[in-house]
Amino acid sequence: MVTFGALYPGQGSQYQQMALDFYERSKAVRQLFEFTSECSKINMHTLLSEGSQEELQQTTNTQLAITLANRSASIVLDEMQIFIPLVAGFSLGELSALATSKIIDDQSLITIVIERARLMKQVIRSSSSLYGELGMVAAIGLSYPEVEAVVTSSRLDHIYCSNDNSPTQVVIAGAKQELDEASDLLKAAGVRNIIPLKVSGPFHTPLLNSAVEPFSSFLETIPFNDPNITVISSVSGEQISSGSQARLLLARQLANPVRWTQAMKTIETFMQKTETNGLLEVGPGMVLTKLWRSYSDAIPVFSAGSMQKIESIMAIKEMNEDE
């Protein structure tokens, strides 16, 4: 049996035409497209095939499209009998991980994504009216504790560390005017590069606090099961042991930093104890592939965001079966 751990990307990985090859191949994927379109009142096939980049970057469209692409890739991997014993998702991608591990079903997944996007959009709109333009930037070259120390000592009121992406990549978020000032301070502290991110708000910061309680109340209406495989949280960086824990972490995720460096450490420990063929980035782009490769070269990671890439993975499966 060929087995891979699965990493699910979040916002920022989207691109036009993604997942359409899965749509053409799989009846189950087409059914998921139809269900998502019906629930959201957005024609997802049209959005991905004909929509502009600007349309795709709108919060609701982005979250639905990436989730749909992630799950479509997972469905095809399952149909091709590639076993996934471990999953982890980056931010929004964690919802796809919960679906793959059967903590939630696909109908609940889409319902949650729609409500999550609605609440985030609402809170971002109100925060923008108070603090002006908002955003996120990636700082390359310092660790999370080092960046956190600079942000804390800056005494900027509306700047926060939001993502611990890798040992040398940290995302900060907040008011655009203060982001520029914080970026200058980080460069002076040793950051090599500052990269603006293609997102619409200061995710995973206290500026999203007002969305946490209503999202938590909404999640109480959704059934959460215990996982049937290993699931690593991007909020704690540790294993999720129960459905109730997954629900709690999912609500906290909105206003708490993504702890991806710790998640990668936990994944590495699991992978070293388990016979697998490596890791797959199950969804669009190669963001998590690049983060993993910058973290460790001991465990291989492959992109599984298109049929062409999955077919190359199948070649590994076939070689193993021939041995």
C-alpha positions, 0 to 999 in steps of 0.5 A: 500500500502506498501512503502519504501524509496530506497537507492542505493549503489555505488562502493565497494559494488560489489560481484560475482554472484550479480543480477543473481537471478533477471536475472532468475526471470524477463524478463525486467531485462534480457532485461536490461542485454542485452542492457547493454552488447550491449552498453558496448561490455561486456557480463554482465551475463558472467562477473557476473557469471564467471568473477574473482574478479579482473575483477569485480573491474576494473572501467568500469566493476564495475560501470556497474555491480553495476548499473545493480544490482541496477536497476535489484533490482528496476525493481523486486520491481516495478514488486512486487508492492512495491511503492518507494516515495523517492530515494537517491544514494551514489555516482555512486548509484545516477544514479540509483536513477535518473532512478527510479525517471524517471529523466533519462531512463534506456538507458540513464542511461547505456550510462551515466555510460559508459562515466562516467567510461571512463572519470574517468579511463582516468583522474585516469591514468593521475593522477597516472602518476603524483602522483604515486599510488592513493587510498581512506581510511575510517577513523572511529571515527571522524566527517567530520569537525574534519577530514577536520581540520586534513587534512588541517593542515597537508599541504599535497598537494594531500590528500582530504576529499572525503566522509562524510559517517556518523557522525563518518566515513569519507573517505579521498583520494589521493596519496598513500604515503600521505594517509599513512602520513595522516592516522597516523595524523588522528590516533593521532587525535583520529581516531579509525580505518583506512580501505583501500577501494576497489576502483581504484582512488581518487573519489570525489576530485579535482584530478578528476577536469579535468573530470568534464567539458567533462562529463558536456558537454556529459550530455548536450546531454542526456535528463533529466526530472523533477523527479516524486518522491522525490530525494535526492542528495549525492552532496548537501545532499538536494532534487533535484527539476528539471532535469536541477539541477540533470544534474548539480549535476551529473557533479559536483559529480565527483570532489566534496565530497559525503555529505551522512550525510546531505543526511541521515538527509534530508531523515530522515526528509522526512520519519518522515512526510510520512507513509512508512515501512522504507528504503531499500538498493536497490542493492548489499551489506549492506554498506548503511544499516550499515551507516543508522543504525549507524546514526539512529535507529528510521527508520528501514532499510532492504537489498533488494539486492537479491530475498531472501531478497526481498521475506522477504520484501514481507512478510511485505507487505502481513501482512499489506494487511491482517490487 
